[in-house]
């Protein structure tokens, strides 16, 4: 999978992370639409153990360059996972 060039490289998944992130995206995309809506994202991301305030910031940063602020594309989901991983450290 190609890197997400619209994001600084620190937010883009590393090559070895892409397969795992794709696997997680497929599980989080319960409606099989190719996008993850807010409610599904909350359910999925809350498993991270992070505070909802932090998850809200993750969402806002993940959709910052998107016209659709109500759902995450696969690329935006990958950025969200990367931000969550960074917040957990």
C-alpha positions, -999 to +999 in steps of 0.1 A: +000+000+000+013+035-008+021+060+018-004+087+025+014+117+010-010+144+022+000+137+058+034+143+074+053+110+072+051+105+110+013+101+107+014+077+078+016+040+084+050+024+079+052-002+052+052-031+078+020-016+094-001-014+063-012-050+062-022-049+099-041-016+094-059-030+064-070-060+084-083-037+112-101-015+087-119-045+072-131-055+107-141-019+117-160-014+084-190-034+095-212-019+068-187-028+041-190+007+025-153+014+024-157+040+051-161+040+089-188+062+103-185+080+136-204+056+158-185+026+144-152+045+149-161+053+185-168+017+193-136+005+176-113+033+189-126+032+225-109-003+228-076+016+228-083+027+264-078+064+255-100+091+269-129+102+246-114+137+245-082+123+230-102+102+205-121+133+194-088+150+187-077+119+167-109+120+147-105+157+140-069+153+128-078+123+108-105+140+088-088+174+086-080+171+049-113+154+040-145+168+025-164+141+043-161+148+080-187+121+090-167+090+080-131+078+077-117+064+045-092+036+047-063+062+045-078+084+072-084+053+094-048+044+090-038+079+101-062+076+131-046+042+141-011+058+139-022+087+161-038+064+186-006+044+188+014+076+193-010+087+221-007+054+239+031+057+242 
